[in-house]
């Protein structure tokens, strides 16, 4: 349950950063569509980065020499 709450908080904080960095008033339809586009792009980049990081972790040599 704590993991789910942490993920939801991460997604909400990301949305708030996108809104504040682009000064979007979500009342306007144009801004809402721009927000959705920016949020999808951010999520895509986030998951790609997580996948890349996971790949690097898996390929590391973890055994002592």
C-alpha positions in Angstrom: 0.0 0.0 0.0 2.9 2.4 0.8 4.4 1.8 -2.6 1.1 2.6 -4.4 0.8 5.9 -2.4 4.5 6.8 -3.1 3.9 6.2 -6.9 0.7 8.3 -6.8 2.5 11.1 -5.0 5.4 11.0 -7.5 3.0 11.3 -10.4 1.1 14.1 -8.7 4.3 16.0 -7.9 5.4 15.6 -11.5 2.1 17.0 -12.7 2.4 20.0 -10.4 5.9 20.7 -11.7 4.7 20.5 -15.3 1.9 22.9 -14.5 4.1 25.4 -12.7 7.0 25.3 -15.1 4.8 26.0 -18.1 2.4 28.3 -16.3 -0.7 26.4 -17.4 -4.1 27.4 -16.3 -6.0 24.2 -16.6 -9.4 25.9 -16.9 -8.6 26.6 -20.6 -9.1 23.7 -23.0 -5.9 24.6 -25.0 -3.8 24.5 -21.8 -5.4 21.2 -20.8 -4.4 19.5 -24.1 -0.9 21.0 -23.8 -0.7 19.6 -20.2 -1.7 16.1 -21.3 0.8 16.2 -24.1 3.6 17.3 -21.8 2.6 14.8 -19.1 2.6 11.9 -21.6 6.1 13.0 -22.8 7.3 13.2 -19.2 5.9 9.8 -18.3 7.5 8.3 -21.4 10.9 9.7 -20.7 10.6 8.6 -17.0 9.9 5.0 -17.9 12.6 5.0 -20.5 15.1 6.3 -17.9 14.0 3.6 -15.4 14.4 0.9 -18.0 17.9 2.2 -18.9 18.9 2.4 -15.3 17.6 -1.1 -14.7 19.6 -2.4 -17.7 22.8 -0.8 -16.3 22.2 -2.3 -12.9 21.6 -5.8 -14.3 24.7 -5.7 -16.4 27.0 -4.6 -13.6 29.5 -7.2 -12.1 28.2 -7.7 -8.6 30.6 -10.5 -7.5 33.8 -9.8 -5.6 37.0 -10.3 -7.4 
